[in-house]
């Protein structure tokens, strides 16, 4: 079911690699965070965009084990061609899984925020970059929204939720599995009040299984509408009208909370920035099309926003 996609869940080292098209550096920011820095021109200062991935064990390119679409890689490369440096990184759970240290019960939403803040502070010390922007995708929208409060120069939300995560999931269920809505609402209320939910339907096990309840519990207490109001920097809110994971109504809620934000709905763009003109089946297939580019309207809009701010 589509609602499952929402949650499918300082030491540094630098390795430099070159190819014919991109000036690329692999950088370790913390023991759990590794990423790729693309710098178009090393001879002058320039803006840097930190790209934060969405939910699940997502790597720096926007991929998961059974899902390769290179959405974040193509976004970074598109911005590079507009003379904007980028840093994109593997979520900490990638390294934890690789090293067999992952215990889902010990992962909390604030861990991802702390990672983003560490990256922001790392690059604020780098004289190559004139300004630092944060781009957050999906779950990364809220992570970036909170992290940006620590000194970013601008913030971009792509496919970010405008409600607390429990309300987002209940809204999704109301459209896709209305028979589960009442049980989900009750279970979320139990989780919020008691830190644990016990009486959930087996059909909701992917959301409420015991191992990830601490993570969901910690996520629920961040309200995107409240967090975006705390930003006193330029803000841009983007969504695609073919996004079947995060509806346009979520972007509208963010815009209502931050009326001064630049707001853009991109026709035919889905959740992973790909162009879709057909039905949901075509939409779903793009999640595993590794060579399908992201829509140029997205990179154009973000590059203009960054250059104007």
Secondary structure as UniProt FT lines:
FT   HELIX           2..6
FT   STRAND          13..18
FT   STRAND          23..30
FT   TURN            31..32
FT   STRAND          33..38
FT   TURN            42..43
FT   STRAND          46..52
FT   TURN            60..61
FT   TURN            65..66
FT   HELIX           71..80
FT   TURN            81..83
FT   STRAND          85..89
FT   HELIX           92..98
FT   TURN            99..100
FT   HELIX           104..106
FT   HELIX           109..124
FT   TURN            127..128
FT   STRAND          129..137
FT   HELIX           139..147
FT   HELIX           148..150
FT   STRAND          154..158
FT   HELIX           165..176
FT   HELIX           178..180
FT   HELIX           181..194
FT   HELIX           202..204
FT   HELIX           205..208
FT   HELIX           210..220
FT   HELIX           224..229
FT   STRAND          234..240
FT   TURN            241..242
FT   HELIX           248..257
FT   TURN            259..260
FT   STRAND          262..266
FT   TURN            267..268
FT   TURN            271..272
FT   HELIX           280..285
FT   HELIX           286..288
FT   TURN            290..291
FT   HELIX           296..308
//
